[in-house]
Amino acid sequence: MAFDNTITESDLDQDARTLVAGFNASESEPDLAVDGLSDSLLARLLRLFRLA
């Protein structure tokens, strides 16, 4: 069965649990900006009308 090799949280050691908890605890917004799009015509129009 394909699920025989699945690792769950209970299978992790303490260091791995701490690492995963650090990923889950980050409250920061992800950076979704695409390089070059901040200077596009649409982005400039949105800034002109203060929509973004």
N, C-alpha and C positions, 0 to 999 in steps of 0.2 A: 504494500500500500504506500502511496506517496507521502502520507503524513507520518510515517514511522521515523523520519529523520528531522522532524520539526523541533525547533528549540523554543521553549516557552520561558516566561519570566522566572518561573520556579527553578529552571535549569541553569540560570546564570549565577556566576560567583559574585561576591560582594563588589569587586571593582567594576564589573560590567553593569551591575545594578545602579551603582553610583553614576556611571557614565550615561546610562539611559535616563535616569532621573534628571540629570543636568540638561539633557535634550528636551525633556518634557516640561521642565520648569522655566525654560526661556520664554519670556513674555514679549520679546521684541517682535516687531513686524518684519516679515521677510522682505527682502529687497527684490521687488518684481520689475524694476526698471530694466529696459532693454537698451543697450548701448546705441546711441544715435537717435533714438526716438524722442528724447527730451528736447531736441532741437528741430523736430519736424514741424511742418506747417500747421498741422492740427494742434500740436502742443503749444505752439506760439499763439494760435487763435484762442485756445482755452485760457491761457494766461492773460491774454488781452481782456477777455471778458470775466476774468477772475473765477473761472469754473474749476481750475485745478491748482 
